[in-house]
Amino acid sequence: MKAASFDYVRAGSIGEICELLAEHGPMSKLIAGGQSLVPMMAMRLTKPSLLIDINEVKELKGISAQSDNLIIAGGTRQHQIEASSEVKRFCPMVQKALFWVGHPQTRNRGTLGGSLVHADPAAELPLVSVLLDAEILLQDADGEESVAASEFFLAPLVTALRPDQCLVRVSFPIWSGAVGGSFHEVSPRRGDFAIVSAAAQIALDEAGNCSRVAVGLGGVAATPIRVFAVEEAILGGGLAKTQLHELARLAADEIDPEGDLHASAEYRREVAYVLIERALTDAVQEARARMGASS
Ligand SMILES: Cc1cc2nc3c(=O)[nH]c(=O)nc-3n(C[C@H](O)[C@H](O)[C@H](O)COP(=O)(O)OP(=O)(O)OC[C@H]3O[C@@H](n4cnc5c(N)ncnc54)[C@H](O)[C@@H]3O)c2cc1C
């Protein structure tokens, strides 16, 4: 099948993008890397009358660390985020997640903003943004609006972005101290969307107890989720191996996944249990290694 016919325009600035979106309404769509939009158009799941190409907009590219946040512009390509020394230093969890995203060819074109706006419930970057309490900056012709990642994802392929808004940048809080993180997933083949993914980030205080924690799952609900019951149980604790095992079971009991043609609900629950345990164990191990390195 081929895409329905459409008009095409290349925008030069965020201001121009917003003007075009305001003028042409909901039938216009931004195109970034095209890695999700083009297949959707080819299958006629979406039929925009106007494609607004945002690839030349310089304000939508770049990575910078500013006080307590790592800022990544919406149009930054995934391979640039993968290769960034700033991301590695200040927010390595984003790179750990990107390791699982598609293939080098898709990451060469795909962008952070495109992945978040596409909002596949099993996608890795939406999970990381929810895990790390990222703030997403949106802009329309009237001004800017900041939305917490926890409120951005509403349903599969549905977000809080309005048709007249552009995703401008994402702020990831930088954690300090002895921080460890881990991202695991199971997918049918390497590079496929995950059946289930799990991520954990843990910070330890000087006594080796957990001072900050975030645990999340993808592919088990309509949007990526945090597992707050596990976070509450871990905070302040000593993180013994047996405790992590029990907490992984608690996480699996907390979720209510649905079955589909890729996996049954029970299989997803069991995979979530295994992956959460792995993610917690690896995150604790990395945080302890960092403690040792800094003492
Ligand atoms: C073979 C293959 C395997 C893949 N595997 C994975 C995987 O394992 N995990 C994964 O997460 N993804 C996967 N993807 C999808 C890929 O990561 C895409 O890069 C991503 O989902 C969309 O990014 P994009 O920049 O290509 O966006 P596009 O396809 O250009 O756009 C996607 C949507 O976002 C909107 N949009 C884009 N940028 C903005 C912006 N700045 N503001 C507002 N709206 C915007 C578009 O209008 C469109 O609705 C795969 C894709 C392919 C082709």
Ligand as a Chemical Component Dictionary entry (heavy atoms), coordinates in Angstrom:
data_LIG
# 
_chem_comp.id                   LIG 
_chem_comp.type                 NON-POLYMER 
_chem_comp.pdbx_formal_charge   0 
_chem_comp.three_letter_code    LIG 
# 
loop_
_chem_comp_atom.comp_id 
_chem_comp_atom.atom_id 
_chem_comp_atom.alt_atom_id 
_chem_comp_atom.type_symbol 
_chem_comp_atom.charge 
_chem_comp_atom.model_Cartn_x 
_chem_comp_atom.model_Cartn_y 
_chem_comp_atom.model_Cartn_z 
_chem_comp_atom.pdbx_ordinal 
LIG C1  C1  C 0 12.507 -1.378 11.934 1  
LIG C2  C2  C 0 12.158 -0.448 13.046 2  
LIG C3  C3  C 0 12.369 -0.875 14.349 3  
LIG C4  C4  C 0 12.042 -0.024 15.411 4  
LIG N1  N1  N 0 12.241 -0.470 16.686 5  
LIG C5  C5  C 0 11.959 0.347  17.722 6  
LIG C6  C6  C 0 12.183 -0.064 19.068 7  
LIG O1  O1  O 0 12.651 -1.163 19.345 8  
LIG N2  N2  N 0 11.856 0.811  20.047 9  
LIG C7  C7  C 0 11.350 2.065  19.789 10 
LIG O2  O2  O 0 11.073 2.804  20.717 11 
LIG N3  N3  N 0 11.133 2.483  18.531 12 
LIG C8  C8  C 0 11.427 1.661  17.495 13 
LIG N4  N4  N 0 11.204 2.106  16.216 14 
LIG C9  C9  C 0 10.657 3.455  16.007 15 
LIG C10 C10 C 0 11.808 4.484  15.975 16 
LIG O3  O3  O 0 12.487 4.549  17.191 17 
LIG C11 C11 C 0 11.339 5.894  15.658 18 
LIG O4  O4  O 0 12.502 6.636  15.567 19 
LIG C12 C12 C 0 10.482 6.663  16.632 20 
LIG O5  O5  O 0 9.376  5.918  17.091 21 
LIG C13 C13 C 0 9.931  7.908  15.945 22 
LIG O6  O6  O 0 10.928 8.851  15.793 23 
LIG P1  P1  P 0 11.064 9.689  14.458 24 
LIG O7  O7  O 0 11.993 10.805 14.739 25 
LIG O8  O8  O 0 11.406 8.774  13.334 26 
LIG O9  O9  O 0 9.596  10.313 14.319 27 
LIG P2  P2  P 0 8.605  10.396 13.068 28 
LIG O10 O10 O 0 8.349  9.030  12.542 29 
LIG O11 O11 O 0 9.077  11.415 12.097 30 
LIG O12 O12 O 0 7.306  10.960 13.804 31 
LIG C14 C14 C 0 6.597  10.171 14.729 32 
LIG C15 C15 C 0 5.438  11.019 15.288 33 
LIG O13 O13 O 0 5.956  12.073 16.084 34 
LIG C16 C16 C 0 5.543  13.346 15.585 35 
LIG N5  N5  N 0 6.665  14.239 15.832 36 
LIG C17 C17 C 0 7.962  14.016 15.514 37 
LIG N6  N6  N 0 8.741  14.988 16.036 38 
LIG C18 C18 C 0 7.912  15.849 16.682 39 
LIG C19 C19 C 0 8.107  17.057 17.426 40 
LIG N7  N7  N 0 9.331  17.572 17.651 41 
LIG N8  N8  N 0 7.022  17.675 17.941 42 
LIG C20 C20 C 0 5.777  17.162 17.767 43 
LIG N9  N9  N 0 5.533  16.031 17.070 44 
LIG C21 C21 C 0 6.589  15.374 16.547 45 
LIG C22 C22 C 0 5.178  13.113 14.133 46 
LIG O14 O14 O 0 4.233  14.050 13.653 47 
LIG C23 C23 C 0 4.597  11.705 14.212 48 
LIG O15 O15 O 0 3.268  11.762 14.672 49 
LIG C24 C24 C 0 11.518 1.275  15.150 50 
LIG C25 C25 C 0 11.326 1.701  13.828 51 
LIG C26 C26 C 0 11.642 0.849  12.787 52 
LIG C27 C27 C 0 11.420 1.334  11.389 53 
# 
loop_
_chem_comp_bond.comp_id 
_chem_comp_bond.atom_id_1 
_chem_comp_bond.atom_id_2 
_chem_comp_bond.value_order 
_chem_comp_bond.pdbx_ordinal 
LIG C1  C2  SING 1  
LIG C2  C3  SING 2  
LIG C2  C26 DOUB 3  
LIG C3  C4  DOUB 4  
LIG C4  N1  SING 5  
LIG C4  C24 SING 6  
LIG N1  C5  DOUB 7  
LIG C5  C6  SING 8  
LIG C5  C8  SING 9  
LIG C6  O1  DOUB 10 
LIG C6  N2  SING 11 
LIG N2  C7  SING 12 
LIG C7  O2  DOUB 13 
LIG C7  N3  SING 14 
LIG N3  C8  DOUB 15 
LIG C8  N4  SING 16 
LIG N4  C9  SING 17 
LIG N4  C24 SING 18 
LIG C9  C10 SING 19 
LIG C10 O3  SING 20 
LIG C10 C11 SING 21 
LIG C11 O4  SING 22 
LIG C11 C12 SING 23 
LIG C12 O5  SING 24 
LIG C12 C13 SING 25 
LIG C13 O6  SING 26 
LIG O6  P1  SING 27 
LIG P1  O7  DOUB 28 
LIG P1  O8  SING 29 
LIG P1  O9  SING 30 
LIG O9  P2  SING 31 
LIG P2  O10 DOUB 32 
LIG P2  O11 SING 33 
LIG P2  O12 SING 34 
LIG O12 C14 SING 35 
LIG C14 C15 SING 36 
LIG C15 O13 SING 37 
LIG C15 C23 SING 38 
LIG O13 C16 SING 39 
LIG C16 N5  SING 40 
LIG C16 C22 SING 41 
LIG N5  C17 SING 42 
LIG N5  C21 SING 43 
LIG C17 N6  DOUB 44 
LIG N6  C18 SING 45 
LIG C18 C19 SING 46 
LIG C18 C21 DOUB 47 
LIG C19 N7  SING 48 
LIG C19 N8  DOUB 49 
LIG N8  C20 SING 50 
LIG C20 N9  DOUB 51 
LIG N9  C21 SING 52 
LIG C22 O14 SING 53 
LIG C22 C23 SING 54 
LIG C23 O15 SING 55 
LIG C24 C25 DOUB 56 
LIG C25 C26 SING 57 
LIG C26 C27 SING 58 
# 
